[in-house]
Amino acid sequence: MRHFFGAVDVTKSSSRGFYFLNVTQFLGAANDNILKQVLIFGLAAGGIWGNQLGEGGQGWASLCLAIPFVLLSGFAGQFSDKFSKRQVSILSKWSEILIAFVAMLGLWIGNVWLVLAALVIIAIQSTFFSPAKFGILPEIMPKEKLSRANGTINMFTYVAIIFGSAVGGPLYDAYAPQDPETAMRWIPGIVILIIGVLGTLASYGIPKLPAQNPNLKISYRLFDSYFSTWKELSGTTLKSVILVWAYFYLVVAGIAILIIADYKELLGITATRTALLMALLGISTGIGDYVAGWISGHRIRPALIPLGAIGTSIPFLALGLIPNSFVAVTALLAAGGFMAGFVMVPLQTMVQQLAGDEKRGQVLGLWNCLSFVGIILGNFLFIGLKQLNVPSNRVFIVCAILTLLLLIAYQFKLKKQFNEAVNGEGSQHAG
């Protein structure tokens, strides 16, 4: 049957499973971003906790979300190989409900450290869910539909980021209004709890799947899985793909997303309007992912990567150079986000397709780890530039330069390698 999601032709069972996977992922991503955005607004200049962590405080909130992915993605990848990815998904969603209560308490009493702790715990939960959800796609979707499926799930993920960002702004305004007497300290926690419950219910619609490697002996040494997987990827295209993904994540998720919160002060607008800018970046990236998946059709198209790099770097450069204007910032963020999808979809699909079935979870665990290493490096770069008193909008110039370097590396080193990999030539698989 033809399903609405990405116009992907799938069986009835796969269609239903793909639907519930999208719903589960949507609600989880929304919850992560609601809590993160409330924290970012509270820690940014002028926020209620803005003086507690200093300049660029929102970077520390982002680090709390990123570090668990670096430390625990190796374990998470092994678990998603050893056990059914459906079971891993359901258990991780149940933990989200418990985390919501921690967040509710921290927000109710206004304790930033307890809210940061909730963010760390929800990041741990997401760490275990991530390789399971991305590993499920190749198990329920035919190979020739994987690009479109990735484009679709990415689109709904960014719609969730939009929702989380858009809701996070008004929730923060209600949580910490100008008149403290009207503050509704309970409302963000209740919203997070309700979304957690709905996400848990949706996870039961994911189809039953067998474990891909039930005899796997899990290593509990912190970085063993990373080192062993990295060693197995030596000399493969898959290793290059993961590194390019991590580098691009450094730019868009480690730096660019943090800049937007500071437009509240740069443009003199409310948290709600600032959240709309964040939502715009999310929706434009989601649409870009969907369009890239549609263009890819039944193939992986690495040729979209340089197009996306050019289309991302030009708006970033303009954001760093032009005078601050809400209309101009809105248009340029939309353009940059849309073109970022052209880089992300081919890379993500290559990671899934080039990884072997029995070790896909471990490869995705390494992929997750390096993605968040990129985010952490980007966070530290952002914090360092802020400490040097570089205006936030000028940091976009750094984003543009880094993206152009990716374009140069692709054209002169990676283009042939990626094209050979997707055409089935050369050594590329893990395991």
C-alpha positions in Angstrom: 0.0 0.0 0.0 1.1 3.6 -0.5 1.4 5.4 2.9 1.4 9.1 3.3 4.7 9.2 5.1 7.2 10.1 2.4 5.0 8.4 -0.2 6.8 5.2 0.7 5.5 2.0 -0.7 5.5 -0.5 2.2 3.5 -3.5 3.5 0.6 -2.9 5.9 2.7 -4.1 8.8 5.6 -1.9 7.9 3.3 1.0 7.4 1.8 0.7 10.8 5.2 0.2 12.4 6.6 3.2 10.6 3.7 5.3 11.7 4.1 4.5 15.4 7.9 4.9 15.2 7.3 8.4 13.9 4.8 9.2 16.6 7.1 7.8 19.4 10.1 9.7 18.0 8.1 12.9 17.6 6.9 13.0 21.2 10.3 12.1 22.6 12.1 14.8 20.6 9.4 17.3 21.6 9.9 16.6 25.3 13.7 16.9 25.1 13.3 20.2 23.4 10.7 21.7 25.7 12.9 21.0 28.7 16.0 22.2 26.9 14.3 25.4 25.7 12.9 26.4 29.1 16.5 25.9 30.5 18.1 27.8 27.6 15.8 30.8 28.1 16.4 30.7 31.8 20.2 30.6 31.4 20.5 33.1 28.5 21.2 36.8 29.1 18.2 38.2 31.0 16.9 34.8 32.1 16.0 33.9 35.7 19.1 31.8 36.1 21.2 34.0 33.7 23.7 35.0 36.3 24.3 31.6 37.7 26.5 30.1 34.9 27.9 33.3 33.4 28.1 34.4 29.7 27.0 31.7 27.2 25.3 29.8 30.0 22.9 28.1 27.5 26.0 26.3 26.2 26.3 24.4 29.5 22.7 23.3 29.2 23.5 21.9 25.8 26.5 20.1 27.2 24.3 18.4 29.8 22.2 17.0 27.0 25.3 16.0 24.9 27.7 14.4 27.4 25.6 11.3 28.2 25.5 10.5 24.5 29.2 10.5 24.4 29.7 8.3 27.5 26.9 5.8 27.0 26.1 5.4 23.3 28.5 2.4 23.2 26.4 0.6 25.8 23.2 1.7 24.1 24.3 0.4 20.7 25.2 -3.0 22.2 21.8 -3.3 23.9 19.9 -2.5 20.7 21.8 -5.4 19.0 21.5 -7.9 21.8 17.8 -7.2 22.5 14.8 -6.4 20.4 14.8 -2.8 19.4 11.1 -2.6 20.2 11.8 -3.7 23.8 14.6 -1.2 24.2 12.3 1.5 22.9 9.5 0.7 25.2 11.7 0.6 28.3 13.3 3.9 27.4 9.9 5.5 27.0 8.8 4.3 30.5 11.8 6.0 32.0 10.8 9.3 30.4 7.7 9.4 32.7 9.9 9.1 35.8 12.2 11.8 34.5 9.2 14.1 34.0 8.6 14.0 37.8 12.2 15.1 38.5 11.8 18.0 36.0 8.5 19.0 37.6 10.0 19.2 41.1 13.0 21.2 39.9 10.9 23.7 38.0 8.4 24.0 40.8 11.0 25.0 43.4 13.0 26.9 40.8 16.2 24.9 41.4 18.3 25.1 38.2 20.6 22.3 39.3 17.8 19.9 39.7 16.4 20.9 36.3 19.9 20.4 34.8 19.9 16.9 36.5 16.6 16.1 34.8 18.1 17.2 31.5 21.1 14.9 32.0 18.8 11.9 32.8 16.5 12.6 29.8 19.6 12.6 27.7 20.6 9.2 29.1 17.1 8.0 28.2 17.5 9.4 24.7 20.9 7.8 24.4 19.4 4.3 24.7 16.4 5.1 22.5 18.4 6.6 19.6 20.3 3.5 18.2 17.1 1.5 18.6 14.9 3.9 16.7 17.4 4.4 13.8 18.2 0.7 13.8 14.5 -0.2 13.5 14.2 1.6 10.1 16.4 -0.9 8.1 14.5 -3.8 9.8 11.0 -2.6 8.7 11.7 -0.8 5.5 13.0 -2.2 2.2 16.5 -1.0 1.2 15.3 1.0 -1.8 12.9 3.1 0.5 15.4 3.9 3.1 16.4 7.4 1.9 12.7 8.5 1.8 12.0 6.9 5.1 14.9 8.8 6.6 13.8 12.0 5.0 10.3 11.5 6.5 11.4 10.6 10.0 13.8 13.5 10.0 11.0 15.8 8.9 8.8 14.7 11.8 11.8 14.9 14.2 12.3 18.6 13.2 8.5 19.2 13.4 8.9 17.9 17.0 11.8 20.3 17.5 9.6 23.1 16.2 6.8 22.0 18.6 9.2 21.8 21.5 10.9 25.1 20.7 7.5 26.9 20.0 6.0 25.6 23.2 9.1 26.2 25.2 9.0 29.9 24.6 5.4 30.5 25.9 6.0 28.0 28.7 9.0 30.0 29.8 7.1 33.2 29.6 4.3 31.7 31.7 6.9 30.1 34.1 9.0 33.3 34.6 6.8 36.3 33.6 7.8 39.9 34.2 5.3 39.9 37.1 6.4 37.1 39.4 2.9 37.1 41.0 1.4 35.6 37.9 4.1 32.9 37.5 2.7 29.4 36.8 5.6 27.2 38.1 3.7 24.0 37.5 2.9 24.3 33.9 6.1 23.2 32.1 6.4 20.0 34.3 2.8 19.0 33.6 3.3 19.4 29.8 6.4 17.3 29.9 4.6 14.6 31.9 1.7 14.4 29.5 3.9 14.1 26.5 6.0 11.4 28.2 2.8 9.3 28.8 1.6 9.7 25.2 5.0 8.7 23.9 5.1 5.6 26.0 1.7 4.5 24.8 2.8 5.1 21.2 5.9 2.9 21.6 3.7 -0.2 22.0 2.6 0.2 18.3 6.2 -0.5 17.1 6.1 -3.9 15.5 7.7 -6.9 17.3 11.2 -7.5 16.1 13.7 -10.2 16.8 17.1 -9.4 18.4 19.7 -9.2 15.7 22.6 -10.4 17.8 21.2 -12.2 20.9 24.5 -13.9 21.7 26.4 -10.6 21.9 28.4 -10.4 25.1 28.0 -6.8 26.3 31.2 -5.0 27.4 30.7 -2.7 30.4 34.0 -1.0 29.9 33.1 2.5 29.2 34.7 3.0 25.7 35.4 -0.6 24.6 32.5 -0.7 22.2 33.7 2.6 20.6 37.3 1.4 20.1 36.3 -2.0 18.8 33.8 -0.6 16.3 36.2 2.2 15.3 38.9 -0.4 14.6 36.5 -2.5 12.5 35.6 0.6 10.4 39.3 1.2 9.6 39.7 1.8 5.9 35.9 1.9 5.2 33.7 4.6 3.7 31.4 4.2 6.7 34.1 5.7 8.9 34.4 8.8 6.7 30.6 9.2 6.6 30.4 9.2 10.4 33.2 11.8 10.7 31.5 14.1 8.1 28.2 13.8 10.0 29.9 14.6 13.3 31.6 17.6 11.8 28.4 19.0 10.3 26.6 18.4 13.6 29.3 20.5 15.3 28.3 23.5 13.1 24.5 23.2 13.1 23.7 21.6 16.4 26.8 22.6 18.4 27.0 26.3 17.5 24.1 27.6 15.3 21.3 26.5 17.5 22.8 28.2 20.6 23.1 31.6 18.8 19.4 31.8 18.2 18.5 32.1 21.9 20.6 35.3 22.1 18.4 37.0 19.4 16.0 37.7 22.3 18.5 40.4 23.4 19.9 41.2 20.0 16.4 42.0 18.5 14.7 43.0 21.8 12.0 40.4 21.4 10.1 38.1 23.8 11.0 34.5 24.5 7.9 33.5 22.6 9.1 35.3 19.4 12.6 33.9 19.9 11.1 30.4 20.1 9.5 31.1 16.8 13.0 31.6 15.3 14.1 28.3 16.7 10.9 26.7 15.4 11.6 28.1 12.0 15.0 26.6 11.9 13.5 23.3 12.8 10.7 23.3 10.3 12.9 24.5 7.5 15.4 21.7 8.2 12.6 19.2 8.4 11.2 20.3 5.0 14.8 20.1 3.6 15.1 16.6 4.9 11.8 15.6 3.4 12.7 17.2 0.0 16.1 15.5 0.0 14.5 12.2 0.7 12.0 12.7 -2.1 14.8 13.8 -4.6 16.8 10.7 -3.6 14.0 8.4 -4.5 15.2 4.8 -4.5 18.9 5.7 -4.2 21.3 7.4 -1.9 22.5 10.6 -3.6 25.9 11.9 -2.2 25.7 14.7 -4.8 23.2 16.5 -2.5 26.0 17.0 0.1 28.0 19.8 -1.6 24.7 21.4 -2.7 23.6 21.5 0.9 27.0 22.7 2.1 26.9 25.7 -0.3 23.2 26.4 0.6 23.9 26.4 4.3 27.1 28.4 4.3 25.8 31.4 2.4 22.8 32.2 4.7 25.1 31.7 7.8 27.6 34.2 6.3 24.8 36.7 5.7 23.5 36.3 9.3 27.0 37.2 10.5 27.4 40.2 8.4 24.0 42.0 7.9 22.4 44.3 10.5 20.1 42.6 12.9 16.5 42.5 11.6 13.7 40.1 12.5 12.6 39.7 8.9 16.1 39.1 7.5 17.1 36.7 10.3 13.8 34.8 9.7 14.5 34.4 6.0 18.1 33.4 6.3 17.5 30.9 9.1 14.8 29.3 6.9 17.2 29.1 3.9 20.1 27.7 6.0 17.9 25.1 7.7 16.3 23.9 4.5 19.7 23.3 2.8 21.1 21.6 5.9 18.7 18.7 5.2 20.5 18.1 1.9 23.6 17.2 3.8 22.0 15.2 6.5 19.7 12.7 4.6 22.4 11.1 2.4 24.8 10.8 5.3 22.3 9.3 7.7 21.0 6.8 5.1 24.6 5.8 4.2 25.3 5.1 7.9 22.3 2.8 8.2 22.8 1.0 4.9 26.5 0.5 5.1 26.4 -1.0 8.6 26.0 -4.8 8.8 22.8 -6.1 10.4 24.5 -7.7 13.4 26.5 -4.6 14.4 24.1 -1.9 13.2 23.3 -0.9 16.8 27.0 -0.6 17.7 27.7 1.4 14.6 24.8 3.7 15.4 26.1 4.0 19.0 29.5 5.2 17.7 27.6 7.5 15.3 25.6 8.9 18.2 28.8 9.4 20.3 30.7 11.2 17.6 27.6 13.3 16.8 27.6 14.6 20.3 31.3 15.0 20.5 30.7 17.4 17.6 28.0 19.1 19.6 30.2 19.4 22.7 33.1 20.8 20.7 30.7 23.3 19.1 29.4 24.2 22.5 32.9 24.9 23.8 33.7 26.9 20.8 30.5 29.0 21.3 31.3 29.5 25.0 34.9 30.5 24.2 33.8 33.0 21.6 31.2 34.5 24.0 33.9 34.8 26.7 35.9 36.8 24.2 32.9 39.1 23.8 32.2 38.2 20.2 28.6 39.3 19.4 26.4 36.2 19.0 25.3 37.0 15.4 29.0 37.2 14.4 29.5 33.6 15.4 27.5 32.7 12.3 30.6 33.7 10.3 32.5 30.9 12.0 29.7 28.5 11.1 29.9 29.6 7.4 33.7 29.1 7.3 33.4 25.6 8.9 30.7 24.6 6.4 32.8 25.8 3.5 35.7 23.7 4.7 33.4 20.7 4.6 32.6 21.5 1.0 36.3 21.7 0.1 37.0 18.3 1.8 34.1 16.7 0.0 35.1 17.9 -3.5 38.8 17.0 -3.2 38.8 13.9 -1.0 35.4 12.3 -0.3 33.4 12.6 -3.5 34.7 9.6 -5.3 34.8 7.5 -2.1 31.1 8.1 -1.3 29.9 7.5 -4.9 31.8 4.2 -5.0 30.3 3.1 -1.7 26.7 3.8 -2.7 27.2 1.9 -5.9 28.5 -1.1 -4.1 32.1 -0.8 -4.9 35.0 -1.2 -2.4 35.0 -2.2 1.3 32.5 -0.3 3.4 30.6 -2.6 5.8 31.2 -3.0 9.5 31.0 -6.6 10.5 
